[in-house]
Amino acid sequence: MKRRKAREYALQLLFQLDIRKEKPGITLFKRFWSEYDPDDEVRAFTEEIVKGTFKHLRAIDEKILASAKNWSLDRMASVDRNVLRMAAYEILYRMDIPLSVTINEAIELAKKYGTDDSGAFVNGILDSVARLAGKVEAKDLR
């Protein structure tokens, strides 16, 4: 549950940065954490996701665009775009997190904060991102 909460915080931060066209910085985190009081583990994982997503944003966006046929990033709902970005970061750069966990968590966030269609949209694109990255889990090989 700690990582789920961290992902929710990360989505809030990424959404805010996306709307404002900003990059993450110390001031952003300070201001954000002044409103919330998570434990150190949640705070650290949240910041890892946000910073990692921004560090690799160009490559992440390229993978999303290659997976989203007939969609541009600008046409995607902001919530969906940022759920996709943070999940793609986990898929592409966090080998310590199982693929199924990342995709399931992203779908749940999309359903909770997005539209009625967000869960299916996010699922389809992340499945394609994972395949493009050569990621499959043992159960997928049967």
C-alpha positions in Angstrom: 0.0 0.0 0.0 2.9 2.4 0.6 4.0 2.2 -3.1 0.4 2.7 -4.2 0.2 5.9 -2.2 3.6 7.0 -3.5 2.3 6.4 -7.1 -0.7 8.6 -6.3 1.5 11.4 -5.1 3.8 11.0 -8.1 0.8 11.3 -10.4 -0.3 14.5 -8.7 3.2 15.9 -9.0 3.6 14.9 -12.6 0.1 16.2 -13.5 1.0 19.6 -11.9 4.4 19.8 -13.7 2.7 18.8 -17.0 0.1 21.5 -16.7 2.6 24.2 -15.7 5.2 23.0 -18.2 7.8 22.9 -15.3 10.6 20.5 -14.3 10.8 19.0 -10.8 12.9 20.9 -8.3 13.5 21.3 -4.6 10.8 24.0 -4.3 8.2 21.8 -5.9 8.8 19.0 -3.5 9.0 21.3 -0.5 5.7 22.9 -1.3 4.0 19.6 -2.1 5.3 17.8 1.1 4.1 20.8 3.2 0.6 19.6 2.5 1.2 15.9 3.1 3.0 13.9 5.8 4.0 10.6 4.3 6.7 8.4 5.8 10.2 8.4 4.4 9.7 5.3 2.3 6.6 6.8 0.5 8.3 10.2 0.1 11.5 8.6 -1.4 9.6 6.3 -3.9 7.4 9.3 -5.0 10.5 11.4 -5.7 12.2 8.6 -7.5 9.3 8.2 -9.8 9.0 11.9 -10.6 12.7 12.5 -11.0 13.2 9.3 -13.0 10.3 10.0 -15.3 11.7 13.5 -16.0 15.2 12.3 -16.5 14.1 9.9 -19.2 11.1 11.8 -20.5 12.1 12.0 -24.1 12.7 8.2 -24.4 9.5 7.5 -22.4 7.4 9.7 -24.7 9.0 8.1 -27.8 8.0 4.6 -26.5 4.4 5.8 -25.7 4.0 7.4 -29.1 5.3 4.3 -30.8 2.7 2.3 -28.9 -0.2 4.7 -29.3 -1.3 4.4 -32.8 -3.1 7.5 -34.1 -2.6 9.4 -30.9 -0.3 12.3 -30.1 0.6 13.1 -26.5 -1.3 16.4 -26.7 -4.5 14.6 -27.6 -4.3 12.3 -24.5 -6.0 13.4 -21.3 -3.5 14.8 -18.9 -4.2 12.1 -16.3 -3.7 9.3 -18.9 -0.6 10.8 -20.3 1.1 11.1 -16.9 0.0 7.7 -15.7 1.5 6.3 -18.9 4.7 8.2 -18.4 5.3 7.1 -14.8 4.4 3.5 -15.6 6.6 3.5 -18.7 9.4 4.8 -16.5 8.9 1.8 -14.2 8.7 -0.6 -17.1 11.8 0.7 -18.9 14.1 1.7 -16.0 13.0 -0.1 -12.8 14.0 -3.7 -13.1 13.1 -4.3 -9.4 9.4 -3.9 -10.0 7.5 -6.7 -11.7 5.8 -5.8 -15.0 2.4 -7.0 -13.9 2.6 -4.8 -10.7 3.4 -1.7 -12.7 0.7 -2.3 -15.3 -2.0 -3.2 -12.7 -1.1 -0.1 -10.5 -1.3 2.1 -13.6 -4.7 0.8 -14.6 -6.0 1.4 -11.1 -4.7 4.9 -11.1 -6.2 5.6 -14.5 -9.6 4.2 -13.4 -9.6 6.2 -10.2 -8.4 9.6 -11.6 -9.2 9.3 -15.3 -12.3 8.7 -17.5 -14.4 5.6 -17.9 -12.1 4.6 -20.8 -8.8 5.4 -19.2 -8.1 2.0 -17.7 -8.4 0.1 -21.0 -6.5 2.9 -22.8 -3.6 2.8 -20.4 -3.6 -1.1 -20.3 -3.3 -1.3 -24.1 -0.6 1.2 -24.5 1.5 -0.1 -21.6 1.2 -3.6 -22.9 2.6 -2.4 -26.2 5.4 -0.4 -24.4 6.4 -3.5 -22.5 6.5 -5.6 -25.7 8.5 -2.9 -27.5 11.0 -2.9 -24.6 11.2 -6.7 -24.9 9.6 -7.2 -21.5 7.5 -10.3 -20.9 6.9 -12.2 -17.8 7.1 -16.0 -17.4 3.3 -16.3 -17.6 3.3 -14.5 -21.0 5.6 -17.2 -22.5 3.1 -20.1 -22.0 
